[in-house]
C-alpha cells in the first residue's frame, strides 16, 4: 500500500511516500515559501506516484473540525501569506478522489508514535515537541484530542523559578511554557543557541525544571500512559534524568503509580522511537487513518 505524507512546518515542508507500517520509501524537503510556490512543490512530488491516501500534519493554528466551514484551513498563523489558507481544499481540488487525513503536526507525531514507535499498543500518549516553539499532541482512549480548537500545550502559564530573571518571550503570554523553555528563550537567556552550550551548563538544569513543571500539569489533567519528548531541544539527552527527578519532586508522591514513583519513570518519559522521523511518520499515520485501516 502506497501512502503519501506531508509534514508541513513553518520553515520547511517534508513530503514522503511510505506504507501502512511506517516505512518511508521516498522523500523530499523544500523551504516553506509562499503558499503557491510551496504547494506547487507538493504537486511536483506526488503527481504520478499513485498513492492511495494522503496525510498532512500541519503547523498551526489550524481548524481540524470536519463539521466547521473552515475545516482544513491554516487559520491565524503569523507566517506571512499563510493565514486563513484552505490547504486541504487546495490539495483536494488537485487530487479530487484522494482521501486526506489532516491534523496538527504534533497530533500527527503522537499518532505515528502510537502506531509505529514508542507508544505502540497504548491507547493513551502525550507527544511534546520542544524546539523553536512548544507544541503538544494527545491521544486519549485511542482518539486524538481536539475540542474547541486543538491542544495548545505550549501556552500553559508557568511558575518562574526564583533564580531565573528572564521575562519570557511569548508575545501573548510572556512566561508561558514556550516563552520560558523553547529554543529562542534559551538563546535569549544565555546569549547563544542551546546547541552551543555544554552539557553541564546550568541552562539545562533550569530547562529540565520547567519541562518537569509542565509535565506535572499534563499528568494531572490528561493522565497519559506515556510521555514522549521530541524537538530540537530534546536532542540534549542529558535532560531526561533531570526531568525525571524534578517531576518526582514536583508531584511529591501525589500520583502513586510506579511509572512515576520508581525508576520505571525512565520508560515513561522518553525520546521518540521514531527520532526526527516522528513528524513524517505521523503524517503517514494520518494517511492510514484516512483509509480506516
N, C-alpha and C positions, 0 to 999 in steps of 0.2 A: 504494500500500500504506500503510495506517494503522497505526502502531506507537505504543504507549504507553511512557512513560518516567517513572521516579521517581528523583530524586536525593535520597536520604534523609540529611539531615545532623542533627547533634545540636542545632543551633539552628533550622533551618528545613527544610522539605520543598519541593522543586520538582517539579511534575508537568507533563507536556507530552504533546502528540500531535504526531508527526512522521512522516517517511517513511524508507525504507531508505537514502536518500542523506544523511541527517543534517539535513534541512531541518525546522525547527520550525514547526509550523502554528498551535499554540495552547499557552499555558502559564498556570500559576498558581503561587503560592507561599503558604505559610502557616507559622506557627510550629510547632516541634516541642513539643507539649504532652504530654498523656497518650497512651498508645498508642491508647486507644479513640477519643479525640477526633481525633487525627491521622489514623488510618485511616478514620474517618468522612468526613473531608475528601477523602481519596483516592477513596473510592467516589463521593462527590458529584461530583468532577471527571470520572471516567471512565465512570460509568453512562450508557448510551445513546450512547457515542462509536463503537461498532462497531470497536474496534481488533482487530488480528489476533494480536498478541502484546504482552507487557509486559516491560520491562526494569527491574530495580531495582538501582541502585548504592547501597550502604548503608554508613552508619557502623558501626563495629565495636567490639570484635571480633565476627565472625560465623562461622558454620560453612558453608563453601561446598562441602563434600564430599558429593556426591549419594548416596554409599553410607552416610553416617552417619545414625544415628537422630535427630540434631538438625540435619540439613540444613535450611537456610532460617531458622535461629534467629539473632537477635542474642543473643550469649552473655553475656560478663562485663562489659558496659559499666557504667560508674558512673552513666550517665544514669538518674535516678530513674524507676522503673516499667518500664524497657525491658529489664532484664536477663532472659535466658532467655525471650525473647519470640519465638514462632513467627510471624514476619511473613510469610514466604512461604506457610505453611499458611493463615493468615488470608485472604490475598488469593486463594488457590486455592479456598477454600470459597465465596467470593463470586463468583468467575469460574471455575467448575469446568472449562470447556473451553478455557481460555486458556493457551497456552504462556507460561511465565515464566522469564526469564533473571535470574540472581541472582549478585552478586559484591560485592566491596568497592567503595566509591566510587572509589578510586584505580585499581584494576584496570579498572573501567569507563572511567575517563578515558583510561587507556592504550589501551584498545581503540578508543575514539572517535577518538583522535588517529591511530591506525593505519589506521582506515577512512576518516576524513574530513579529517584535519588534517596536522600537521607530520611525521608518520611514515608517511604514506600510501605504500603499496608496499613497506614494510620489514617483515621478519618478526621484528625484534628492536627493542624500545624500552623505555626506563625512563621512567616518569612519576612525578615527585615533586610533592607539594603541601606548601608551607611556609607555614603561616598560624597559626591558633590551636594547631594541632598539626603534626606532620610525618608524612606517610604516603607510601608508595610502591607502585606497581603495575608489573608487569614482564611483557612478552610476550617469550618466547624460542622461536625456531624456530616461530613462528606460534601459540603457545599461551600462555594466561595461566598464570602460575606460582601454584601453591597449595602442596600438600605436607601437612605435619602440621597446619597451620592455614592461614595465608596470610602473605605478607610483612608484617613489622612493621619497616620500614626506619628509622622514626624513632627506634628504640630501640637502635641500634648505639652502643657506647661510644666516646667521643672523647678525644683528647688536648686538654687545656686549654691555650690559648695563654698564654705566660708573663706577658703584660701584662694578663690577664683574671683578676680576683679573684672573679668571680661563681661561686657554688657550684652553679648549676643548679637547675631547679625540677621535674624529673620526680620524682614521689613513689616511683617504683620504682627508678630508676637514677641519679638526680641529674644527672650530667654526660653524659647520652646526647645524641644529635643534637637531639632535641626539647627536652631540658632546657636546652640551651645556645643554640639558634638559632630556636626557634619564637617567634611574636609575643609571648606572655606573658613569655618570657625577655628579649626586647629591652626591653619595658616595665619589667620589674623591674630590669634592669641600669641603665637610663638615666633612669628616672623618668617617662617619657612614652611614649605609643604610638608605634610606628615611623612611622606616617603623619604624625606631628607633627615628626619630625626632618628637618632639611635634608639635601639630597642629599650634601653634603660632610661630614656628621657622621662622626666616627670609628667610630660604630656599624656603618656599612656595610662598612668595611674588615674589621672583626672578623667580621661576618656572612659576608662572602664567603670568608674564610679557613676558617671552619667548614664552609660548604657545600662548598668545594673538597675539604676533607679527607674528607668523607663520600662525595663523588663518586669520589674515588680508590679507596675501598673497593669501591664498586659496580662500577666499571670492572674492577677486578682480580678480582672474584668472579663477576660476571654478564655482563660484556663486551657491553653494549648497543651497538647500531649508531647509536642516537640517544638523547639525554637531553633530556627536556622538563621544565622547572621552572615549576610553577604555584603558585597560592595567593596570599593577600594580601600576604605579604612580598615576593614576586617582582614586585609592581607597581612596585617600586623598580628600574627598568630599568638604572640605573647599576651595579647589582650584577654584571651579566653580564660586562663586560670584566674586572673584578677577579677574578671566579670563574675565568675562562679563564686569567688569568695565574697565579693561585695553584695551579690544578690542574696546569699545566705544571711549576711549581716542585716540587710535591709528588711527582708521578710521576717527575720528574728523568730523563726520557729512557728509562725502563724500557719503556714501551709505545711502540714505534716504529711509529706509524700517523699518517699525515698529518692525519687528523681531529683529532688531539690536538696534534701537534708543530708544526703550521703555523697560519696564520691561518684555516684551514678550521674551527678549533675554534668559531668564531662560528656556524657552520652545524651543528655537532654538539651543542652545548648551547644550547637555545633556549627561548623563551617559547611557551606553547601557541598553535598557529594558531587554535584554537577559542576562545581567550581564556577568559572566565568561563563560556562555554557548554560547556567541556570535560566537566564532570560530567554535565550533562543529555544531551549528545550521546553520552557514554559509555553512559548508560542506554538510549538508542536503539540503540546498537551491541549491547548485551546482548539487547535485544528481537529484533534482527535475527538474532543468533546462535541464539536460541531457536527460530527457524524454519529454521535451517540454510540460509540463503541467502547 
